[in-house]
Amino acid sequence: MLKPFEDETSLEYLAQKTDHSLFAFGFNSKKRPNSLILGRTYDYHILDMFELTIEQMKTMDDFKVMH
């Protein structure tokens, strides 16, 4: 399992391999339920990461569209 806050080398490798500077990583565990990590890299090194906990999900159908 990928643990971005404990060892960032896997993320840095994937950023370099895919040539991407932004990433999103979602996972669910007993210790950290419904988590989403967003981050960015510079020169294939982690610049910053944010961990968010999803408490309530809404689909696109839940939003009303005004014409």
TIPA-316885 format. One record per residue (C-alpha): x, y, z; residue in three letters. Coordinates in steps of 0.001 Angstrom, whole numbers, plus 500000, padded with zeros to 6 digits. Example, Ala and Ser with C-alpha at 12.3 -4.5 7.8 and 13.67 -1.06 7.14 Angstrom:
2
512300495500507800ALA/513670498940507140SER/
This chain:
67
500000500000500000MET/501198503471499129LEU/501704505696502197LYS/502519509166500828PRO/503125510900504178PHE/505519508199505375GLU/507538507638502179ASP/507240510001499231GLU/509682508184496929THR/506904506151495261SER/504958509300494406LEU/508071511043493130GLU/508864508032490951TYR/505343508006489502LEU/505466511772488880ALA/508695511387486944GLN/507548508291485046LYS/504265509885483945THR/505664513441483675ASP/502933514939485885HIS/503170517716488435SER/499758517279490124LEU/498326514184491754PHE/495237512970493590ALA/495277509848495707PHE/492122508454497307GLY/491934505663499850PHE/489838504243502641ASN/491144502571505792SER/490015502012509345LYS/492502504575510668LYS/491796507173507948ARG/488358506610506423PRO/487382508234503121ASN/490583510192502591SER/491735512142499577LEU/495290513432499169ILE/495959516215496701LEU/499473517347495951GLY/501887518913493552ARG/505491518351492632THR/508265520517491307TYR/511186518995489458ASP/509697515582490389TYR/509949516231494144HIS/506977516684496450ILE/506252520378496901LEU/503161520054499085ASP/500368517612499960MET/496968518075501568PHE/494902515316503133GLU/491142515788503092LEU/488476513631504710THR/485287513209502723ILE/482310513434505081GLU/479444513672502601GLN/479478512893498909MET/477131514462496382LYS/476788513395492794THR/476337515803489906MET/472636514906489855ASP/472261516364493372ASP/472981519876492065PHE/470241521843490359LYS/471104523365487018VAL/469698526813486276MET/469135527588482601HIS/
